[in-house]
């Protein structure tokens, strides 16, 4: 189903590139970016059969805040399609078709010439969590050392 949806991504990009009113553009672009983000999360994810699969609230907020131009749309589609490509297993019977769709999306994004002006959407925020965890552990170690020293 994801592969089928990806077949329509280039038509979506073409339609969005033809919109001229900024308010209408944002009204149409934000749901499309969220859709490809959701496709990326759903692809090869067993949680689809166990519950609801959504993109995180923080990423949703970034999408809503940062989507203003077609360069932002191309950047988001490029980032999500690149992430999706890394999830395609070689033994999948539809791998070739899925990768062809992803290549078409990336080719369209590159051909636009707007990728250099894009804002990236951080898809993987594990780096931020690791940094936060390291800071918390460091603070706890300092507090423990102070408490031990005073006793």
N, C-alpha and C positions, 0 to 999 in steps of 0.2 A: 504494500500500500504506500509506503514511503517513496519507493521508486516511481510509482505512478504519479504521486504528487509532485515529485521533482521534475517530471516531464513538463510541468506547466510553469516552472519558475522563470524561464526566459520570457514567456508571454507576460508574466507579472512584471518583470523588470522593464519590458518595453512599454507597458501601460503606464507604469509609474513615471517613466522618463518623459511621457507626453503630457503629464499634468503640469499646469502652470501656476495655479493659485496655491500659495504656500499652505493655507489652512486645509484645503482639500487634499493637498499632497500629504501632509502629516496624518490626516484622518485615514488615508488609504495606506500609507507606507508603514506606519507603526504595527498594525495587525499583520501585515505581510512579513515583517521581520520577526515578529513573535511566532508566526506560523513556521517559518523555516527553522527558528530556534527550537520550537517544539518538535519538529521532525527530527532534528539532530538528537534531541534527548530520547525520542521514542525508538530510533533505529537500533535494532539488536539489543533491546532492553527488556528483560523478562518482567520488569515491574509493570509493563503495559497490561499484562494479564492478571496482575494482582491488585492493582489499584490505579489511582490517578497519577499520570506523569505530567509534570508542569515544569516550566523554567522557573528559576528562583525569583523571588520578589525583587531582590537587588538588581538582577539583570534586567528584569522588566522595567524597573525605574530608570536604569541607564538607557535602555532603548527609548523610552518615552522622552527622556531629557535630551538625548543626543541625536535624535532623528530629525534633521532639519533640511537636509539637502540630498540630492541624488547620490553624491559621493558617500554620504553616510549609509545609504541603502546598499550601494555596491559593496562597501566595506563589510557590512553585516552579512550580506549574502556570501561574500567571499570567505569570511571567517567561519561562519557556520558550515559552509560546504566543505571547507578544508578539514574541519573537525569531523564531519560526517564521513569523509573519505577515509580517515584513519580508522574508522570503526568497521569498514566493509571487510568481512572475512573472505579470503581467497577461495574457500570451498563453497561459498554461497552460489547457488545456481543462477541467481540474478546479479551477481557481482559485476559482470561486464556491463550490463545495462545500467546499473546504478552508478558505476564509475563514469560511464559515458555521460549520463545526465549531470553529474557533478562537474566533469570537465567542461561541458557546455556552459554551465553557470559560471565557472571560474573564467572561462575564455571571454564571456560576455562582460564580466566585471573588469577584466584586464583591458579589453578593447575599448571600454568607455574612456580610459585615460584619467579617470577620477580617483583611482585607488591611492595615489600619492597624497590626496587631500582628505583622506578618510580619517574618521575616528574609530579606533578599534573598540570592539566590545569584548571585555574580558570574560571569556567563557569559563575558564578554569581559575578559580580563586583560591586554590590550595596554598599557593605561595603566601598570600596574606594571612591565612589561618596559621601557618607554620610560624610566621614571624610573631604574630600575636601570642601564640603558645610559648614561644621562646622568651618573650618579654615577661609573661606571667610567671613562668618558672623562675626566671632570674629575680623577680621581685619577691616571690615566696622564699627563695634561698636567702636573700638579704634579710628579710623579716625574721626567718628562723635563726640566722646567725646573730642578729641583734638580741633576740629573746634568749638564746643560749648564753650569750656573752653577759647579759645582765643578771642571770641566775647564778 
